[in-house]
Amino acid sequence: MLHPSYADLMKVVNSEVEAGDTPVVNSRYSIVMATSKRARQIIDGSDPLIENAAGKKPLSIAVEELEQSRIHILSDEEE
């Protein structure tokens, strides 16, 4: 089981969206794609944006970064 859950991660990502606006993330797929992309960046040498990352797997680091709002998923309009 993933901790935090997909639903919790979706709430974090969409927390900055104004009421009535389209959410940035609508599905688990978006969470999976964002965290896997960030994990690949970490594997390729990017520095982790969280403390105590030593010994953790890149995907775990990416999920924790997303949960702590250290990384953001851009909407189609922002890209």
C-alpha positions in Angstrom: 0.0 0.0 0.0 1.2 3.5 -0.9 1.6 5.9 2.0 0.4 8.5 1.5 -2.5 7.4 -0.5 -3.3 8.5 -4.1 -6.2 10.5 -2.8 -4.1 12.3 -0.2 -1.5 13.2 -2.9 -4.3 14.4 -5.2 -5.5 16.7 -2.4 -2.0 18.1 -1.9 -1.5 18.8 -5.6 -4.9 20.4 -6.1 -4.8 22.4 -2.8 -3.8 25.6 -4.6 -6.6 25.4 -7.1 -9.4 28.0 -6.7 -12.9 26.8 -6.1 -14.6 26.3 -9.5 -11.3 25.9 -11.4 -10.3 22.7 -13.1 -8.1 20.6 -10.8 -4.5 20.0 -11.9 -4.8 16.3 -11.2 -7.9 14.3 -12.0 -6.5 10.7 -11.8 -4.0 8.4 -10.2 -2.3 8.2 -13.6 -1.2 11.8 -13.3 0.3 11.1 -9.9 2.1 8.0 -11.2 3.5 9.9 -14.2 4.7 12.9 -12.1 6.4 10.8 -9.5 8.0 8.5 -12.0 9.4 11.4 -14.0 10.8 12.9 -10.8 12.3 9.6 -9.8 14.1 9.4 -13.1 15.5 12.9 -12.6 16.8 11.8 -9.2 18.4 8.6 -10.7 20.0 10.9 -13.4 21.7 13.0 -10.7 19.2 15.6 -9.5 19.6 16.4 -5.8 16.6 15.3 -3.6 14.6 18.2 -2.2 13.9 16.5 1.1 16.0 15.9 4.2 17.1 12.4 5.1 16.9 11.1 1.6 20.0 8.9 2.0 19.1 5.2 1.7 15.6 5.8 0.3 14.7 4.7 -3.2 14.2 7.4 -5.9 10.4 6.7 -6.1 10.0 7.0 -2.4 11.9 10.3 -2.5 9.7 11.6 -5.3 6.5 10.7 -3.5 7.7 12.4 -0.3 8.7 15.5 -2.3 5.2 15.7 -3.8 3.5 15.2 -0.4 5.6 18.0 1.1 4.8 20.3 -1.9 8.5 20.5 -2.8 7.6 19.7 -6.4 4.5 20.8 -8.3 2.6 19.2 -11.2 1.9 21.8 -13.9 -1.4 22.0 -15.6 -1.6 21.9 -19.4 -2.0 25.7 -19.4 1.1 26.2 -17.4 3.4 24.1 -19.6 
